[in-house]
Amino acid sequence: MKTYKNIIFNTFVEDAWHTLKNSNKPILIYGMGNGADKIISAFNKYEIEYCDVFASDGFVRGHSYRGKRVLSYSEACDKYVDFDIVVSFGSKLPDVIERIYSLEERHNVYSLDVPVCDGELFNKEFFDVHQEELLNARECFCDEKSKLIFDDIIRYKLTGKLCYLKSTACNESEADNLLNLNDYRTFLDLGAYNGDTIKKYMALCPNLQEIYAFEPDKRNFKKLLKYCEEIDTPKIYAVNYAAYSSDTELSFSSSGNRNSSAASLGSYQHTTNTTEAKAPENIVKKADFIKFDVEGMEADALLGCSRLIEQIQPDMLVSMYHKSEDMYTIPLLVKKLNSNYALYLRRLPYIPAWDLNLYAIKTVS
């Protein structure tokens, strides 16, 4: 009997953490900050030692990190004959992505998967425990491309190898073509940030009449309101709420950027406040299209839209990269709420495997 383990483990037998632990080369971390903190925390768990931290040539000007002077890449090459590189930051900028890919010409390069919202690592042990759920989630997708992306994202999460990111990336227009853009009159934007997604879909959806925008971070919400003041049509209703499964209050890590999240989801937090959370369906009675990008609370927000999903079946775009379990919980939950959806998986170019999105498209039962 063919299992999902047979499908995935066709070229390797261990995950990146064990590979690095057994490496006989010096390990250098590329980048600083929150991402490096998370990787070092995982290194401590696996008893992996790193030798130095470096940044791109031209970027380093006396920086230090965790008591170490940050080297330039040239300095790192002078200091070490050969070394393994662990990338600790994220980027969607084409020149940065190409710079990282080019490092593979000289080094073993790993972009380790550490969850945006913390929680369990997607390592071999996680895969073994959740193999059946992952296989069931894979079968939710209706096209072969989605299944191939699903497989390679899991291989990436396990190995940290950039080749699996290259194979899964598509351009934005290809992903948008899955949506019925001409049919949308009411758009529900959950995690509206500063209005960037509203701006995008206003340009793509010619028949939009109403937009409901949820943004819990107070600083982001001020930016959102300023943007909305400039718009006459469609009508935009912006609310300073977190999208959740019910009406309640949540502890909230406020950072003033797109990574603001429920405080319980992150170890590296900024100012923690209490924010009001609402089930979106208690405010919005209809929607043709819903975007879910709520920093790890996607499953909760889906439950808060369950009546809309069951009765109206709006098209949906759901972020699927904030937590390790998103790979199976999100597709399975959408299918549970309404089995008539056609599900697709697409990922925009990014290092690491961010901008991985589920597209749930309305079908006629």
N, C-alpha and C positions, 0 to 999 in steps of 0.2 A: 504494500500500500504506500503510495507516494504521500509524503507529509510536507508541510511547509518548510521544515528543516532541510529536507532534501533539495528543495528549490533554492533556498537561500545559501546554504553552505556548499556551494559547488566549486569555490576557488580558495576558500580559507577555512581554518578550523578554530581560530581564536579571535577575540575582539582587540581593538586598538589599545586598550588599557593593559592587557597582558602582553601584547607585542612590545609596547614601550617599556614595560617592567623588565622584559628579557633582552632589551636592546643593549648592545655593547658599545654604542656610540653616545657621546654627550647629547643631552636633550636641551634645546634652547626654546624659550617661549617667545613668540613673535607678537608683541603688543602688551599693553598694560591695562589696568583698570578692572572693571566688574567681571569681564569675561575671564581674565587671567586669574582673578580671585577664585572663581568657581572651578577652574581647571586645577589650580594648586590645591584646593580643598579635596578634589577627587584624587589628585596625586598622593596626598597624605593618606587617604584611605587605602590606596593600592601600594603604598610604600615606594612610589616612583620619585626619583630625585631629578631635579633639573639643575643645570649648571649656571645659566645666565638668562637674561632677558634682553631682547634687541628690538629695534625699530628700523624703519626704512632709512636709508641714507638721506640726509637733508632734513629729517624730522627731529633727530636727537639734538637737543641743546641743553645739556646739563641735567637731563631728567634722571630721577632715581625712582626705584620701585622696590618696596620691601627690603630696604637697606642695600640694594645692589645698584650700582651705576648702570643705566640702560645703555647698552652698546649700540652702535650703528651696525648695519648688516656687514659693511666692509670690515669693521673692527672684529666682528664675530668670525668672519672668514679668516682674518689674520691670526686670531687667537686659537682657533680650532682647525685641524686639518679637515675633518669632516664632522658633521653633526646632524641630528634629526631635528626637525622644526615642528613645533606645535603652534598653530595659529590660534590666537585667543580673542580675536575681535571679529565683528561682522561688517560686511560691506556689500552694497549692490552696485557700486561705481565700476563701470567696465574697466577703467585703467587699473584700479586696485585689484580687481579680480584677476586680470591678466598678469599683474605683477606677482600675485601669489602663485598662480599656475606656473609661471616661469621658474619659480624656485625648485620645482620638481626636476629640472634639468640637472641640478647639482646635489639635491638632498632628498631624503625621505620626508615628505610633508604630510602632516596630519591636521585636519580640522575637526577637533573632537566635539562630539555632540553633548553639550551640557544644556539641560532644559532652560528655556528663557525664564520660566516661573519656578525653577528648582524642582524638588521632588526626585523621584527615582531616575537614575541613569539608564539610558537604553543600552545596556551591555548584554553580553551573552546570557547571563543569568536571567535578566529581564525577558529576553527573547524566549528562552526555554520555558519560563513560567506562563507566558502569554501567547504561545505559539498558536493555539487553537483559536483564540480571539482574533489574532492577526489574520489568520487564514479566512475566518468568517468575514472580517472586514474587507479583505481583498476581493472576496466574491460579491460584495455589494456594488462594485464598479462595473459599468456597462460596456466599457470599451477596453481593448487590449492595451492601448497606450497608458491608460490609468493604472492598469495592473503592473505594467513594466516599470512605471514611475514608482509605484508603491514598493515593488521589490528592490529597486536600486536605492531608494531612500533608506530602506532598512539596512541594506548592505553598507551604505554610507554611515549610518548611525553606529553600526557595529565596528567598522574598520577605520573610519575617519579619513578615507581615501577620496581625493578630489575627483577622480575619474567618475565616480558615481554621482557627483553633483553636476558634472558636465553633461552626463547622459540624460539627466532629468529636466534640464532647464528649457523653457520655451519662451517665446517673446510674448509681450503683453497682449497684442492684438489677437494672437491665436487663442489665448485664454478667454478674452472678452467675447470672441465669436461663439462661445458656448452659450452665452446669455441671449435672451430675447429682448434686446435693448430697445426696440421700437415699441414694445408692448407696455413698458413700465410707466405708470402714472403716479404711483405712490411708492416712495423709496424710504426704507427704514435703515438708518445708518447707526449701527451699534458700535461705539468706539470711534466717534467722529473726529477726534483729535482737533485740528485747527481748521477743518473744512476741506482738507486736501482731496478726500474721496468724493465729497459732494461736488467739488469743482470738476473732477474727472467725469463723473456720470452725468452731470448737467450737459457736458459736451457730447456725450455718447448717446444720451436718451432724449430724443427730440420732443417726446410727449409728456415729460415729467410735469406734474401739477403740484404735488406736495412732497416735502421731505421732512422726516422726523429724525432728529439727530440727538443721540445720547452721548454725553461726554462727562464723566465723573470728576476729572481733575480740574480744580478751580482755575488754575492758570491756563490750561488748555482751553477751558470753556470761555474765558475772556477773549482769547484769540478767535475762537469759533464765532462768538457773538459779533465781534468786529467784522469778520468776513461776511457773516449773514446780513449785516446792515447794508452791505453794498449790493445785495441781490433783491430785485423786485419780484421776478418770477423765475422759477416756481416759488410757492410759499414755503418758507423754511421755519419749522418749529424746533428750536433748540432747547434741550432740557439738561440740567446739571445733575443727572442721575447715572448710576451704574446699572447696566442691564443685568438682571438676575432672575432666578426662578420664582421669586416672590417679592412682595413689598416688605423691605426691612432696612436695617442699617448695617453697614460693613466698615471694618477698619480698613483704611486705604492708604497705600504708599504713594504720596504725591510727589512727582518728580518734574512736572512741567513739560514732559515730553511724551512721545507715543508709548513709552514703556510703563506708565503709571498703572498700578495694579492693586488688587486686594492685598492687604499687608500680610496676610497669612501665607501668601504664595511666594514670598521672596525673602532671602536671607540678607540681601544687600539693599537696604531700603533707605529712602529719603525721609522727609517729614511724614509722619503717620497721623492721619486725621480720620474722623468718622464721616462717612458719606452716605447719602440716601440712595437706596437701591430700589428699583421698580421692575416688576414683570412687564416687559414691553406691551404685551397684549392687554394690560389694564389701562393703557394710555392710547394705544393705536388699535383701531377696530378693523383696519384693512391694510394690506400691503401687497404690492406686486413683486417687490424685490427687497431682500434683507441682506445686509452685509454684517457679519459677525467677526469683529476683531477686538476682543475684550480681554486680552492679556491673561489667558488661562482660565477664564470663566465662560468659555464658549458653550460647554455642556449645560451649565446653569442657565445661560441666556436662551439656549434652544428650548429648554423646558419652560422658560418664561414666555415663549412664543408658541407653545404647543397647540393652543386652540387655533391660531392663525395657520399653523402648519397642517393641522388635520383638516380644517374646513375650507381654507382658501388656497392652500398650497402655493405660496409665493416662491419664485425662484430665489435661491440662496447662495451666497458665497461665504464659506466658513473657514477661518484660519485653523490650520491643523498642525501647528509646530510649537506651541507654547509649552506643552508638557509631553512626556514620553508616551503616556497612555492615550493621547489624542489620536494616535495612529489607528487605534481600534474603537475607542469610545465614540468619536464623532460620527464616523460612517454608520456604525451600528445603531446609534441613537436616532439619527435622521431616518433610517429605514424603519425603526420601531415606531416613530411618531407618524410616519406616512410612507407606506411601502411602495407607493406609486411613483416616487421620485426616480429619475435617471441620475445616477451619481457619476461624476467625473473627477479626476485628480490632475491638477496642473501645478507647476512650480515655476516662478519667475527667477531669473538669474540672481543668485545671492550666495555668499559664503558667510556662515554655514547654511544649513538646509532650511532657511527661513523663506517666507513668502510661499509656503506650501499651502494650497487652498483646495477645499472641497467645493465643487459646484453641483448644487442640487437643482435639477431642472424639472419643471412641472411637466407631467405627462397626463394623458387622458386615460382614466381607469376603464 
